[in-house]
Amino acid sequence: MSGHTNGFDWTKEETRRKLKELCIAGDSASEIAEKFSTEFKQEITISMITNTKNRLGFSQYLLARDPNIKIYKELTLPDDNYMISCDEHAPYHSEL
């Protein structure tokens, strides 16, 4: 699969991760294009973003953002060897 669009390299994992994060955060293609153009100092068009999102499958599970709904970005933990557990009751518990 070709990862270049008008000279821009989409094969870099960091670039794909950033695109996916912005998609999940609800940024529109025009907002993402503007951010990428500024960050990479290269013209990134809306169609480049849309085509790449479709090619990588980032659009299939996303809904349009409603400006009246607040979106809270979920905190993520780096991959490592640990376990997160909560709501432990042992050895104490409530009958309710």
C-alpha positions as CSV (number, residue, x, y, z in Angstrom):
1,M,0.0,0.0,0.0
2,S,1.4,3.4,-1.0
3,G,1.8,5.7,1.9
4,H,2.6,8.9,0.0
5,T,0.1,11.5,-1.0
6,N,1.4,14.5,-2.9
7,G,4.8,13.9,-1.4
8,F,3.6,13.5,2.2
9,D,4.5,10.2,3.9
10,W,1.6,8.6,5.8
11,T,3.6,5.4,6.5
12,K,5.1,6.8,9.7
13,E,3.5,5.2,12.8
14,E,3.6,8.6,14.7
15,T,1.7,10.3,11.9
16,R,-0.9,7.6,11.7
17,R,-1.3,7.7,15.5
18,K,-1.8,11.4,15.6
19,L,-4.4,11.2,12.8
20,K,-6.3,8.5,14.6
21,E,-6.2,10.5,17.9
22,L,-7.5,13.6,16.1
23,C,-10.3,11.6,14.5
24,I,-11.3,10.0,17.8
25,A,-11.2,13.4,19.4
26,G,-13.8,14.5,16.8
27,D,-11.8,16.9,14.8
28,S,-13.2,17.5,11.3
29,A,-11.1,16.9,8.2
30,S,-10.6,20.6,7.7
31,E,-9.4,21.0,11.3
32,I,-7.0,18.1,11.0
33,A,-5.7,19.4,7.6
34,E,-5.0,22.8,9.2
35,K,-3.2,21.2,12.2
36,F,-1.1,18.9,10.0
37,S,-0.2,21.7,7.6
38,T,1.0,23.8,10.5
39,E,2.9,21.0,12.2
40,F,4.5,19.5,9.1
41,K,5.0,22.9,7.3
42,Q,3.5,21.4,4.2
43,E,0.1,21.8,2.5
44,I,-2.2,19.1,3.7
45,T,-5.6,19.2,2.0
46,I,-9.0,18.1,3.3
47,S,-9.2,15.4,0.6
48,M,-5.8,14.1,1.7
49,I,-7.1,13.7,5.2
50,T,-10.4,12.2,4.1
51,N,-8.7,9.7,1.7
52,T,-6.2,8.7,4.3
53,K,-8.9,8.2,7.0
54,N,-10.8,6.0,4.6
55,R,-7.7,4.0,3.5
56,L,-6.6,3.4,7.1
57,G,-10.2,2.6,8.3
58,F,-10.4,5.4,10.8
59,S,-13.8,6.7,9.5
60,Q,-15.8,3.5,9.8
61,Y,-16.4,3.7,13.5
62,L,-16.6,7.5,14.1
63,L,-19.7,9.7,14.4
64,A,-20.0,13.3,13.4
65,R,-19.2,15.6,16.3
66,D,-22.1,17.5,17.9
67,P,-20.8,21.0,19.0
68,N,-23.2,21.0,21.9
69,I,-21.7,17.9,23.5
70,K,-18.5,18.1,25.5
71,I,-16.0,15.4,24.6
72,Y,-13.6,14.3,27.2
73,K,-10.4,12.6,26.0
74,E,-9.8,9.3,27.7
75,L,-6.4,9.1,29.4
76,T,-4.3,6.3,28.1
77,L,-1.5,4.4,29.8
78,P,1.7,3.2,28.0
79,D,2.0,-0.5,27.3
80,D,3.8,-2.1,30.2
81,N,3.6,-5.1,32.5
82,Y,1.0,-4.0,35.1
83,M,-2.7,-4.5,36.0
84,I,-5.3,-2.0,37.0
85,S,-8.0,-3.2,39.4
86,C,-10.7,-1.3,41.3
87,D,-13.6,-1.7,43.6
88,E,-12.0,-4.4,45.7
89,H,-13.9,-5.5,48.8
90,A,-11.9,-8.4,50.2
91,P,-11.7,-9.1,53.0
92,Y,-14.4,-6.5,53.8
93,H,-17.7,-6.2,52.0
94,S,-21.2,-4.8,52.3
95,E,-24.3,-7.0,52.1
96,L,-26.0,-4.3,50.0
